[in-house]
Amino acid sequence: YEPEQFSAAYQPLYNLQTGAFSGVEVLSRWNSPELGTVPPDEFIALAEARGLINLHSARMFALIERDVLSWCSWEKGFKPILAVNVSVQQIDDEAFKALILTLNNKVKAANWQLELEVIESQLMTLSDTVIEQFTQWRELGIRIAIDDFGTGYSCLAYLHSLPIDKLKIDRQFLQTQTQSRKEDQIIYAILSMANALGIEVLAEGIETPEQFERLRQLGCQTGQGYGLARPQPWHQRLMAPLKDL
């Protein structure tokens, strides 16, 4: 594992109703001298298999501290989201728990709010101890998000029992330039369910003005995607509202 080959990119999250900046998602990047740019879904699985995932997380957290957490000047009461992807494999690991606690303390001190993302396909593998860990983290002010929602097998009863704050609607529901009636109905059903449970919804993969406007009309609260802003190295312009981009 060569830490200097790994970097962080930051994709802004926006309030779709107001266009305001609401946070960033941290995305890992590996630029290998031999392999070139390797997609995260490939090298993260490799890091897990070789027992290097905590080492990689430590590298990403160090980059976050260097880049993002130096900026803590916000309007009173506003704490933007700092979303970090984690693997269920890590959650029972004591070393990883220590990394999260340290990161959360630094995030809170900089007036951000830490959010941990777990993909939906891993939901059904969650043990009681992992769910309890989610609960403990939430008591410390850490938010829990379910990523790629709509592609897995979670049921309403199971979702209701999980201590989560956000569902991220998978980009597959936005693959067409303008959503079909069926896609609209699915998104509306997710929004209705989440609202009833007090869970925020974010739409991933927004690429066109039409998608943005349709999601806004359906009542989706937040979103991200290349049509709004691409993942990029840290700079202060990432925090601008949509109207200023």
Secondary structure, DSSP 8 states (H G I E B T S, - for coil): --GGGEEEEEEEEEETTT--EEEEEEEEEEEETTTEEE-HHHHHHHHHHTT-HHHHHHHHHHHHHHHTTT-----TT---EEEEE--HHHHT-HHHHHHHHHHHHHHHHTT-EEEEEEEGGGGGG--HHHHHHHHHHHHTT-EEEEEEETSS---HHHHHHS--SEEEE-GGGG-SSS--HHHHHHHHHHHHHHHHHT-EEEE----SHHHHHHHHHHT--EE--TTT---BS--GGGGS-GGG-
